[in-house]
């Protein structure tokens, strides 16, 4: 009976916190990417004196934010594909003939 509390202590308690922070980090990384792009644009504008170079930096920041979203999507998709391979979540390829027999023709009442 003394072994049970020790086994429960060995379970990673911080795992849900890390997963939540990982999902939260996507939103933070988007904001940081855009802010850094604006900073780069401001730096380019102040160095060159040309006002349209500011928008180059803004575009770089937005592109980086979109790239972060794409990477997160790709990571989630891989996780779902791994989950789909588990037998308990597998979809049956062939249903029973009795369940599939539905008449989609003209209805006669």
C-alpha positions in Angstrom: 0.0 0.0 0.0 2.9 2.3 0.5 4.0 1.9 -3.1 0.9 3.5 -4.6 1.7 7.1 -3.5 5.2 6.7 -4.8 3.9 5.6 -8.2 1.6 8.5 -8.3 4.4 10.9 -7.5 6.4 9.5 -10.5 3.7 10.5 -12.9 4.6 13.7 -14.8 2.4 16.4 -13.2 3.8 19.2 -15.3 2.9 17.6 -18.6 -0.5 19.3 -18.9 1.1 22.6 -18.0 3.7 22.2 -20.7 1.0 21.3 -23.3 -1.1 24.3 -22.4 2.0 26.6 -22.6 2.8 25.1 -26.0 -0.7 26.1 -27.3 -0.4 29.5 -25.7 3.0 30.0 -27.2 1.5 30.0 -30.7 -0.5 33.2 -29.9 2.5 34.8 -28.2 4.8 33.9 -31.1 2.4 35.5 -33.6 2.4 38.7 -31.7 6.2 38.7 -31.2 6.8 38.0 -34.9 4.6 40.9 -36.0 6.2 43.3 -33.4 9.7 42.2 -34.5 8.7 42.8 -38.1 7.5 46.3 -37.2 10.8 46.9 -35.4 12.7 45.8 -38.4 10.6 48.0 -40.6 11.2 51.0 -38.3 14.9 50.3 -38.3 15.0 50.1 -42.1 13.0 53.3 -42.4 15.3 55.2 -40.0 18.4 53.9 -41.7 17.4 54.5 -45.3 15.0 57.4 -44.9 12.6 55.8 -47.3 9.1 55.4 -45.9 8.0 52.3 -47.8 10.8 50.2 -46.3 8.8 50.2 -43.1 6.2 48.0 -44.8 8.9 45.5 -45.8 9.5 44.9 -42.1 5.8 44.6 -41.4 5.5 42.1 -44.3 8.4 40.1 -42.8 6.7 40.0 -39.4 3.3 38.9 -40.9 5.1 36.2 -43.0 6.9 34.9 -39.9 3.6 34.8 -38.0 1.9 32.8 -40.8 4.9 30.4 -40.9 4.5 29.8 -37.1 0.8 29.0 -37.6 1.7 26.6 -40.4 4.3 24.8 -38.3 1.8 24.4 -35.5 -0.8 23.1 -37.8 1.6 20.6 -39.3 2.6 19.4 -35.8 -1.0 19.0 -34.8 -1.8 17.1 -38.0 1.0 14.7 -37.3 -0.3 14.1 -33.8 -3.8 13.4 -35.1 -2.4 11.0 -37.7 -0.6 9.1 -35.0 -3.8 9.0 -33.0 -5.8 7.7 -36.0 -3.4 4.7 -36.2 -4.5 3.5 -32.8 -6.9 0.6 -33.1 -9.6 2.0 -30.9 -10.0 5.1 -33.1 -9.7 3.3 -36.4 -12.7 3.6 -38.7 -14.2 0.5 -40.1 -13.6 0.3 -43.8 -16.6 -1.9 -44.5 -19.9 -1.6 -42.8 -22.4 -4.4 -42.7 -24.7 -4.7 -45.7 -27.8 -4.3 -43.6 -26.8 -0.9 -42.4 -25.8 0.4 -45.8 -29.0 -0.6 -47.6 -30.9 2.7 -47.9 -33.2 3.6 -50.8 -32.4 7.0 -52.1 -34.9 6.7 -54.9 -38.3 8.1 -55.2 -40.4 7.8 -52.1 -43.9 6.4 -52.3 -46.3 7.1 -49.5 
